[in-house]
Amino acid sequence: RNHTDDKMAESTVRLLLSNPPAVFLDCSEILLRYAENIIRNPGEPKFRTIRLENQVVRSRLLPVRGALDCLRAMGFTQREEKLVLLPDTPLDDVIKIRDLITLERLKQLNAGQQNTGIQAAEVSAQAASQLEGASREPGTSLVTGTSSAPVQTTPQSHSLLTNNMLASERQFYARLQSSFEHVLLYEDPILQAKARSLIPEEQLTAKAQDKLQLLQELEKEEEKNANSPPPLTLADLVLPELRRWFKRDFFKWVDKAPCEGCGGRTAAAGMATPTPAEQMWQAGRVELYHCATCQRHTRFPRYNHPGKLLETRRGRCGEWANCFTLLCRALGYEARYVVDWTDHVWTECFSSSQQRWLHVDPCENVSDKPLMYEAGWSKKLSYVVGFSNHEVRDVTWRYSCHHKDVLSRRRECRESWLIQTVNKMNQGRQAGLSQDRRAELERRLLTELVEFLSPRTPGEKEMGGRTTGSVAWRLARGELGTQQDKEKPEPYVFRLGEQEKKGRLFHLVYCTANDKYTRLYNNVEMKPGWQNWAHSVQDVFRKEEHDWNMCYLARTEGATTGSISWKFDMSGSGLCVQRIKVVTRSQTFENGLVSWRLCADDKCVLLTGGAEGTETTDLEGVTSFTLTADLQGGQGDHAWQQAQLFRQGLDKTVEFPLDIQVHLKPA
């Protein structure tokens, strides 16, 4: 197939543009979604096939002038009732058509700022002016005028605005300006040198190098083509090592500050005025805690200067992201300090190999899971803004897949005001940059805007609730997530395989360390995932404690009870139970309680839950039974953690804290 040249591509997109604006915007959104799915998942066959009988295709693409032409220009060919992009087709034309459609779409949206939706929020004047490639000299910056917002209004427009909105926009601008100035602290060479001296860079690099070598060996076995994603670099792999080290070894979470006298637990006792010494390190407030044991008050200054945080190494999400972003800059990563207006903070780092910004949350020890706040924590996002030394960006749309809902909550400023304000702030900050650097920032902006226009679907690992902070604190913030909303595997029932029938033995083991089941007499069948072979699960999850190198199953945080069961059915095999031996290791703390039982019809056997196990003939003759564990009890915020199943070291991958042997006989 011949490539689509630039003139032909432009002509094709102009044909699409000849439709009425509403039709063009609707159709272009679908085309962009097709293009983005292919670019993001080049090896996935399902994204390279479009069924012509699909209702969306029939009603919103086929009748539109230029729609099929755009798909053909991308490289699609017709195969009976389908359009297909062959696996060996390079993605150059897909990217070319995507970029042209994006540019025209942004121009139209810029012309119609009265429209609602994500596009009016981000891609208006800011996008159109930059994407057209016009490198204008920055205008006079109003960034230094912190007493008022930078967008000026005429008397006529002023009369249309309420005093409340003007006041809100002034506060919004002050917040933007404060963070935009704050990130310049990360550029201090002395501060960066101090940060580097604390990072075990050689150790982190060695771990990353080992993983890179392994990846390179695996890549040798894979077939490469023009659409293969770019290989990860050493810098890509050092970043998660830095994040893990920061979480496990360097920084500590603070719910309530421990007593400075005896080190015991404290209770909140109000707020205090920062001292001059505390103010020097940008402590805007000081929390007070009282110790009932030694009657001492402990101060917890909420320092905002990253240099001080290198010394204290403790705090909540603000301190964590603040210090971590400095460490990223110290190692040479381009980094953003990202502020969520609904009260969370994290980091973004730019990957040169992937040419995109990556979400990094040091508190949660996760990377590249931007939808976890909305999908997992149930946050109702409104504004999410990223700040770096060279730019400020409204990145809200990366963190949401429900853009219209988000837009309905954005009431603190006018969208047009926000676009112009961000533009002027960026012009002021970038005034001294080279033309090449400004061009690079513009190219990145285009890529980012295309990403924003194509909302993702949250992945499985983005569906969990928050893990840092006490349960009460997370409940109060509504960030525990909702287990009932998550997809659960179908209830599983064990049935006998041929080898198990011949040997008259069913033998199942589970290892928590590698989270894997094994059926030893069924061709050594293995199944990863503790939930996948469970019959029922209620408020139970698998927990890893990297500080202690341990893992186990426990109640979902905040749940008062939890249970898990496994079901075994021999009916139809001609066999029944002769005797059952079960090892079910469990561990409790404080007044936590774990109870185990084997049940068949009206018969139940209580198990010890110890390492020695239980052997019983009480269920002799039955053809089906269920093994169940119930978890309850415990004290305080960590009650959920005080009743544990299958606790073992993360390195104990050949030990099995669950071991079930069912000896069988003819029924």
Helices and strands as residue ranges (DSSP letters): H 6-17, H 21-40, G 45-48, E 49-51, H 55-60, H 67-74, E 77-79, E 82-84, H 92-111, H 118-122, H 125-131, H 155-160, H 163-182, G 183-187, H 189-198, H 201-220, H 234-245, I 246-250, E 252-253, E 267-272, H 276-280, E 286-290, E 297-301, H 306-312, E 314-315, H 317-330, E 335-340, E 344-351, E 356-361, E 366-367, I 372-376, E 384-387, E 392-394, G 396-399, H 403-409, H 415-429, H 435-452, G 460-462, H 471-477, G 483-485, E 493-495, H 498-503, E 505-511, E 516-519, E 525-528, E 536-538, E 540-545, E 550-555, E 561-569, E 575-584, E 586-588, E 593-600, E 603-607, E 614-616, E 624-632, G 636-642, E 643-649, E 658-666
